[in-house]
Structure formats: structure tokens, C-alpha cells
Amino acid sequence: MNLGVLLKGASVSLIVRVAGVGVVFFLHVLFARIMSQDEYGTYIFVINIVLMFSVLSKMGLSDGGVRFLAQYLGANDNSSFLGYIGFSTLVIAISSLGIAVIATIVYSFFPTLFNGVSVESLIWGIWLLPAISLMQHVQALFRGCKKIFFAQFVEQILVPLMLLFIAVIAFWKGDFIFGSDVLFWQTLCTVFGVVCLFRIFFVKFIEPKKIFGAEYNKMKDWIATAIPLFFGGVVAVLLSRVDIIIIGLLGGGSLVAGYGVADRVAGLLIFGLSAINAILAPVISELFHKNKLIVLQNHISRLTRMVLMGTIVIAIGMFFFSGEILGLFGDEYKKYSNVLAILVFAQLINVFFGPVGPLFTMTGNQRIYLKVMGVVCLFNLVVVPISYYVFSLEGVAYAKVMVFLVWNVSLAWYAKRKIGIDPMAFSSSRL
């Protein structure tokens, strides 16, 4: 695979992701303006809970699909290709529905479990879970088949556009909406997106291959690979979501909204890294298993450097115009400028160290990844609440800088030592 083909895929991924980031950003600006700060914070809190449980429901099978489908397509192993799709989709559907049913029963017995969060918001959040889990799963299947457009379009553009249409109408009418209203419409829009994605995937990949029949004789392999990916996913989601959840549990909706807005703005900086991660995941699997490490190192180093240069320019703008950017969400959010500045630095660390995660998950080194992430996760669970109690929201942001630094330095060191690839933007490896 030459760099031109890779850049073409990365360009598609980047275009879709930039468009999606723009739509979602504008959508949340409207949400913040047509909801009270406390209600908007409640919505952010519930969505983070849902996304955390979606990792549990996928059980590592979605990430495994990126790896296995790329291998099976390359080897023309159509029976295993169909078998993995059928097995993983059925397991995820059952597990996500099961978690939703159990969560509903538990909440009916303990309605005060999340004080300050409305019953309607939690119920719709619970039943958003199966739809989000299946949508993320079929998008992972598309990534394994190297169809990057379909792997990103529905979640990042189609569903947000439908929600944006609803939010614009509410804003135009001057209506005040609740987090439960948004979660209701988000559930319906996500279900529609799941149906569309599965239909497209069936026509493109299942129907042409169904004459071969599905085989499940590699199920032990699939499960063995999925287990460390599952635990790695749990650790990763705790690292990325635990700050919001802890603020929600200890501080309430208004503080979640303030921190969440700053975090969302800073999160714009990683759309480039996310784009190259999406395109590189199946490529890493393919080139690594063909032992083309020099080619893989060149692709990673060049793409990471390109993304870092653009990200630095955007970060400088965020530093100098933080108040104006936060003011888009409402004047009450301008006071979180310091939090934004700290979180911008945290995201720059992520971009500098490149695609450390896919290097482990796509090369069969999940156990190393899991051990490192487990230690970092424990560190995160300790340092975030302490930082919140001592320094409030700015303390949580500083904790995120420390966590990202420990996480990336550790994984980059192991990647170079165990895999033979340096993921950093300015690699010391000779190309």
C-alpha cells in the first residue's frame, strides 16, 4: 500500500470528521443556549454514562472486527468473514439489550441513585445504549473493510444533522428544552442510523459473499482476542469519561456543563489524530502481519507530523481567543477560560504521541496495552477526585494533563521496544 492510497483514505476520513466536528460543535452551542446550564450538564453527564456502558456491551468484539475483517478480506476468507460478523453482532445486540433491561430494573428499585438527574433523562439514556452500541459496532465493521466514509458518516454527520434540525426549530421558536427531550430524539435518530448502516453493509459485503456460508470454527480465537480488547476499552473509556462523571457525582450539572464545554472545545484538537487512527487501524494490522515495518513506520511518522503541525496552529488560536470561543455557548461559560487552556495542552500531548492505541490493538499486543492502561486508569481514578477537591475544575484539567502524559509516554516506549515502531510525530527511528 503506497502513501498516496493511504493519504486518499486519510483525506476522506479527515473531511468527514471535520464536517462532523463542525455540525456537532454547532449543535452543542445551540443545546447550551436552549437549555439551562444545569440541564445541559445533566445531558452531558447521562451521555457519558451511556458511552461508558456501550464499551461494556461491545465486549471488545467491535475493535476485534477491525482487525479480523481486514485480515479475512486480505486472505479472501469469506466464510470466516461472515462468521465473525454474525457472531459479534448477535453478542453485542443481546448484551446491550440485557444491560438496558438490568439498568431499568435497578433504577426502578433505587430511583435516588443519581440525585439531581431526572428520571426521564436516565430512562432515555438507558435505552439509547443498544442503538449506540450497534451503531458503533457496524461502523467498526466498515473500518475493518476500509470503507472509512461509512465508518464515520452516520454517527458524526447524519445523526447530529437530524438533531441539529430539531434544535434549530426549538431555538427559532424560543422553546426551552430538557435533557430528556434531546435524549428521546437522539434515541430515535440513532435507531434510524443503525438501520441504514446495516442495510448498506448487507448490500456491500454480506449479500455478495453469502453463497460461501458462515463458519464459526475460529470463535475461540475471536473471544481470546476480544477479552483484552474489552478490558482495554473499559480502561480507555474510564480514562476519557471519568472526569465528567466524577464532576457530575460530586459537583452537579452546572459544573459538568462548564467543564464539558471547555473539554468539547479542546477536543476539537484531536479530530486530525482520530482521522488517521481510523484509517491506520486496518493498515497497521495488514502491514504488521506482512512484516512491512519500515513502510508502516514511514506512514505513521509522516501522517502524525502533518496532523501535529495543523493542530498547533489551531491550539494557538484557542489560547488567545478562549473567552470568545466559550462565549458562543453563552456568557456564563466565559469564566472557564483557564480550564480550556489547560485542556488544550492535554490534547496536544495526545496528538504529539500519535496512534499509540491502534499500534497495540491491531498487532496482537493487547496484553501490554491493557497492563499500561490499567495502571494509568488507577492513577486517574485517584488523582481526579483529589484534584477536584483541592483545586476544583482547574485541578481536574491538570489531572488530565498528568494522566495523558503518563499514558502516552508509557505506550510510546513500549511500542518502540516491543513492536519496533515509534508512533511519535518526530520519530527517532531511521526511515
N, C-alpha and C positions, 0 to 999 in steps of 0.2 A: 504494500500500500504506500503510494508516494505522498509527499507532503501536500501536493495540490488537491488530491482527493480528500485528504484529511481537513484541509482548510475550507474546502467547499462544505463539508459536513459541519464544521465548526461555525461557518458563516450562517448556515440555515439555523443552527441551534441558537446562535447569538441574536439573529434577527427576531426569532420567535420569542426568545427570552426578554429582549429589550422591549418589544411590543407588549408582552405580558406584564413586565415590571411597570411600564407606563400606565397600563389600564388599572392594575391593582393599586398602584400608588394613588391615582386619581380617585379610585373607588373608596379607599380608606380616608382620603381627605373629605369626601362627601359624608362618609359614615361619622367621622369625628364632628362634623358640623350639624348633622341632623339628629345626633344622639347626644345626651348629656355625657360629660366626661366619665361619670361613674358607670353609666350604661355601656358606653363604648369599651371601657376597661373590662366590664363583665363579659362582653362578647369576645374580646381578645383572650381572656382567661379560659373560657369554655373551648374556644378553637384550639388552644394549646393543649388542653386536656385531651381533646379528640385526636389530635395529631400524635400525641404520645401513645394513646391506646391503638392507633392504627398500626404502629410498629409491632405491637404485641400480636395483633390479628394477622399480620402478614407472615409472621414466624420465619423470617429470613428467606422465604421462597421467592419473593419478588426480586431481591438482589441476586439470588441464585439463578433466576431466569435470564438475567442479563448475561451471565457467564455461560450457562449451559446452552442457551439458544444460539449464541454466537458460535460456539463450538459445533453444535449439531448442524447448523446451516453450512459451515465451512466443510464439514465431512459428509454432507448430503445424507445424514442420518435422520430421515423423515419420521420414522416410527418413534424414535426417542424424542424427537422434536414435539410430536403430537402428544406423546405420553406425558411429558413434563408439563405442557400447557394444561391438559385435563386434570392432572393430579394437583398441581399448585392452585389452580383456580377453584376447584372444589373445596380444598382445605381452607383457603382464605375466606370463601363465602360462608362456610359453616362456622369458622372461628369468629369472624366479625359479627355475625348474627348472634352467636352464642354470648359474646361479650356484651352486646347491646341488651339482650334479654336479662342477663345476670345483673348488669348495672341498673336496669329499670327496677328489678325486684329489690335490690339492695337499697336504692334510693327511696323506694316506697316505704321501707321499714325505718330508714334513717333520713328523714326529709331535711334535717338541720345539719347534715354532714358538711355542706358548703354554705355557711351563713353569708347572707348578702347576695347570693346568686339566686335568681328567680327560678321557680320550678319549671316554667315553660322553656327557659333558655337551656337548662340542663337536659330536659327530655328531648328537645330537638337536637341538641348536641350529641346525645347518645345515639339517636337514630340517623344522624349524619355519618356516624362511624362506618357502617357497612358500605355505604356508597363511596366514601373517600378511600377506603381500603381497596375496593375493587378497581376504582379508577386509577389509583397509583400502581396497582398490580399490572393492569393491562398496558399502562404506559411503560412499565419496566420491560414487558414482553416486546413492545415496539422498539425499545432501546437495544435489546438483545438482537433484534433483526435489523438494526442500524437504520431504522426509519425515525429519524430524530424529530421531524416535523410533527408526526402523530404522537410521539412520545411526550410532547410538551404542549401542543396547541390547546387541547380541551381544558386542562387544569389551569393553564396560565393565561389563556385568552378567551375561550368560548364561555366558560362558566363565569369568570369575572365580568365579561361584557354583558351577560344576561342580568347579573346582579347590579351592574352599573346602570342599566336601563331602568331598573326598579328604583334605585337610589336617586336618579335624576328626576324621576316623576315625583318622588316624595319631597325632594328639595324644591322643585318648582311649585308644588302645591303648598309648601311651607309646613308639611306634616312633621310631627315628632315621632320617631320610630324607636322601638325597643330592640335589644339584642335578640330576643326570641323571634321577632319578626324576620330579622336578617337570617337567622339560623334556619327558620322554616323555608324561606325561599332558596337558601343555599342548598338545602337538602334536595328540593325538587330539581334544581338546576344540575346538581351533581348526578342525580339518578339519570337525567336525560343525557348527560355527557357520557356516563358509563355505557348506556345502551348504544349510543353512536360509536364509541370506541370498539366495543366488542363486535359490532356489525362490520366495521371496516376491517378489523383484524381477521375475522372469519373469512371475508371475501378475498383478502390479500394472501393469507397464509394457510388457513385451515382447509378451505374448500379445494384448492389445487393439490393438497397433499393427502386428503382423507382416504384415497384409494390404497395408501400404504398401511393403514391401520396403526393404532397407538400401541406402544409397548411400554410396560412398566417394570421391566427387569432391572432397571438402574435406580429403583426407588431408594435403596439403601444409600447409594451414592448421593442422591439428591438430599436426603434427610441429613446425612453426615455433613454435607456442605452447608445446609441451611442452619444447623444448630449454632455454629459460631457466628454466622452472619446475623442470626436472630439476636444473640446476646450483644453483638457489636452494634446492631441497630438500636437496641434498648439503651445501651450506654450513650450512643451518639445523640439520641433524642433527649436523654436526660441532660446531656451537656448543652444542648441548644435550647431546651424549653424550661429547665428547672428554675432559671432566674425569674421568668414571668410567673411561674406557678408559685414560687416562694413569696414573691411580692404580693400576689393575689391572696394567698393564705394569711400573710402577716400584715399587709398594709391596706388591702381593699381595692375596689375598682378604679378610683381616681388615680392612684399611684401606678396601677397597671397601665392605664391609658397613657400617662406621661412617659413612663419608661418604654412602653410599647411603641409609641410614635417615634421616639428617638432611635429605638432599635430598628424599626422599619426603615427609617431614612438611612441609617448606617448600613443596613442590609443591602441597599442598592449597590454597594461597592462589590459585592461578591457575585453579581449576575454574570460577569465575564468568566470567573472561575467555575461557576455552576455550569455554564455553557460548555466549556472544554471538558469538564468532568463527564457530562452527558455523552459527548462524542468520543471521549477517550476510553470510557469503561469497556466497551466491547473490543476496541482496538488494542488495549492493553492485554486483554485475555488472548486475543488472536496472536499478537506478535510475541508475547512471552512464551506461549506454548509452542511457537515455531522457533524459539531461541534467537530471535532477532532483536537483541538487547540494544545494540548500537542504534538501530533505526528507531526503536522506542524511545531511547534517551534523547535523540535529536528532536522528535516530535514533541515530547513533554517540555524540554527546555525552551524551545522556540515559542511554543504557544503560551507557556507561562510568562515568559518575558514580555510578549506582546500585550497580554492582559494586564500585567503589573503596570506597564507604562501608562496605559489609559486610565487605570484605577487611581493612580497617584494624582493625575490631573483633576479627576472628579473629587477626590478626597480634599485637595487644597480648597476647592470651591466650597465644600461643606464646612470646613474650618472657618472660613471668612464670612460665610453667609448663613450660619447656623440659625440665628434668630429669625431671619426672613423665611427660611425653609420651614421651620417648625410653625411659624405664624400662619402658614397655609392651612393648617389643621384647626386653627383658632388661636386667638391671642393668649388664651390660658396655657398654651403649650410652649410659649417662648422661653419660659423660665427653666426649661430643661436643656438649654444650650450646652452646658458643661457636660451633661450626661452624653449628649450626642458626640461631642468632641472626643471623649474617651472611647466610645463605642466605634467611632471611625478608625481610631488607631488599632483597636482589636481586630477589625475586619481586614486592615492592611496586612496584619500578621498572617492571616489565613491565605490571602492572595499570594504573598511572597513565597510561602512554602509549597504552593502548587497542589496537585491532585494526590495528596498523601493517602487519602482513604481508598480510592479505586486501585491504587497500586497494591494494596494488601488484599482487598476483597476479590479482585479479578485475577490474582496469581496463585491462589491456594494458600496464602499466608494469613488466613483469618485468625488463627490462634494467637499469633504475635500481636495482630491488630487488637484483638479482644483484651489481651493482658494489659497492653498500654492504655487502652481506652478505659478499662476497668479502674486502674489506678488513678487516672485523671478524673474519672467520674466521682470517685470517693473524695478526692481533693476538692472537686467542685461542690459537692453536697455539704462539705464542711465550711468552705470559705465563703460561699454566697450568703447563707443566713447570718454568719458572724459579721461580714462586711455590711449587710443591710442594717443590723442593729447598731453598728458603730458609726457608719457614715451615710446611712440611708441609700437613696438611689445611686448616688455617685460611687458609693462603696461597692454596690453590685456591679457597676460598669467596670471599676478597677479589677474586681474579681474576675470578670470575663477576660480582661487583658491577660491576667496571670494564667488562667486556665488555657486560653488559646495558645499562649507561648509554650507552656509545658507540653501540651498536646502535640503541637506541630514540630517542635524540636525533637521530641522523643520519636515520633513516627518517621521523620526525615532521616534521623540517624539510623534507625532500624532498616529503613528502605534501602539506604546505600550499602549497609553492611550485609543484609540478608538477601536482598533481591538484586543488588548490583545497579540500581537506578537512583539517581539523585533528583528528587522532584522539585527542588528549589528553582526560582527564577534565574538565579546566577549560579548555575551548577558548576561545581569544581571538577566534574568528570570530563575527561577528554573525549571529544566527539569526533 
